[in-house]
Amino acid sequence: MAKFFGNLHLVLVVGLIAAIVVIACFTGWTGEGAKSVTDDVFRWLHAFFGILWIGLLYYLNFVQVPTMPSIPAEQTGAINNHIAPKVFFYFRWAALITVILGLLIAFHNGYGAKALTFGGEGYDGINMIGLGMWLALIMAFNVWFIIWPAQRKILNIVPGATDEEKAKLRPRALAASRTNLLLSLPMLYCMVSANLG
C-alpha cells in the first residue's frame, strides 16, 4: 500500500479512472449517455486543472511569497532551486489546460462564441460565463507572458540575469500574480454561478 501511495502518477491515474467510472455510472455508457460522459469528463478535467491552477496561485500568494523574506538566506536555495520551479511547472500548464478545456466545453456545447462576445441577454448565464472566460484568459496571459518569463530569470532557470534585472522583475511578477489573485475571485463566482445546464 505504501508503494502505491508513494507513486503520485499512479494515484492520479487510478483517481482519474475512478472519476470516469463514476461519471459513466451516472450518465450511461452508450448513446446520449456516452455524449454526456464525454462532456462530463471534460468538465471534470476542467475543474481538476482549474483547482490545481488556482490552488497554486493561492499557495504562491498566501504562503510562499509572504514567507520568503523570513527564510534565512542559506535556506532559500532549496525553495528557489527545487520547490518553486516545480510549482511554476504545474502552475503554468494547469492554467493553459484549464483555459483550453473551458473553451472546448463552451464550443462543444454551442455557447462559446456567444459567451465570448457577450451575446446573451442582460445578466444571464451566457454573459456571466463569458465574463468568467475573459477573466481566465487575462489570468492565463499573465501566467504565460508576465509571471513565467520573469520567474525563469528570477529563479535562474534561464541563467544570466543580473541581480539588478531580477530586482526589477520581482515587482512586475508580483503585480501580475496579485492581479490574478484579484481576478480569480469574480472569475470563480462567474464559473460556479452561470448555470448553463
Order of alpha helices (4+ residues) and beta strands (2+ residues): alpha-alpha-alpha-alpha-alpha-alpha-alpha-alpha-alpha
